[in-house]
Structure formats: structure tokens, C-alpha cells
Amino acid sequence: MNAEPSANGAETYAAAPDGRPDLSNTNVREDLAMAGRCALVHLPTGRTCLLPLRHQGPCEFHRPQEAQDIVNGG
């Protein structure tokens, strides 16, 4: 992500092809994000939010195996 303002004063962001600029963030699981999930990883515990993208309220973090089950279609 480019934190410096551009010449016209607007900030620019490097977005993924699907429009999710957060995929460049190391604490978002790309495989879950591509499946339409929030995919935010709580780094100290390794737990991942499995709620839908742009959910309201706080994240609900689940064990890594639960996240992998979602990726595997379970």
C-alpha cells in the first residue's frame, strides 16, 4: 500500500484483482479471503475470523483446523 499522497492529493492503494486491498496484508489468509470470508488472522494465537467479508461487529476467531475445513469445502 502506498502511504504517500499522489500528485492530486488522493491516496492510492494496491488492490487485488477482486478489489480487496487487504490481501496485501500479512495477517489476512488469502485462501479464506477468496472464499468470501473476513480471513483476519489473530497473529498471537493463529486463529482466523471465519465470518463473511465486511461483517458487522467484532471478529470471531476460530482454530486453524476450522479455517482449513472451510477452505477444503467442509
N, C-alpha and C positions, 0 to 999 in steps of 0.2 A: 504494500500500500504506500502510496506516495503522500507523505505528510506535508509536503511543501505546496503552498497555493500555486496554481498556474498563473499565466500572464493575465487572464481575465478575472482572477480573484477566486475562482471556484476550485474546490479540491477535486483531485482525480483519484479514482480507485481502480485497482486491477481486479476486475471481476471475472469469475469463471464463466464459461460459455452459457451456463444456465442462469447467470445473473446473481450468483451467491458470492459476494466478495469475501465472506467469512471462510471460504475454503482455503484461502492462503494462510489462515491462522492455524498454528500447530496444535491448538487444543480443540480442533473440530475434526471428528472422524469422517473422512471423505466418503467412505463406502456407505455409512449411515445417512450422511447428508444427501447423497444422490438418491437415496430411497425416500426422501421427503421428511426425514426426522431432524430434530434440533441438532443432535450429534455433538453437543458440547461435552468435552471430557473434563472431569474434575481431576486435575493432574495429581494432587497428593494421594488420591485413592484409586485412580484408574477407572472410576465409574463414569458411565455415559448417560446423558439425558436422551430418553427414547420418545419423548413427546413430539408431536408434529412440529414442523418448521413454523416459526413465529407464534408459538403458543403463548397464551396469557398466563401470567403468574410465574412463580419460580420454577426452575428446572427440577425434574425428578430423576435422580441418578440411580442407575441400575448396574449390577455386576457386569464385568466384561463378557461373561458367557451368555448372559441375556441379550446383550447387544449383538454378539456374534450369531445368535439364533435368529435375530431379525434379518441380518444380512443374508443368512442361509435360507431365508424364506419360511422360517418356523414360527 
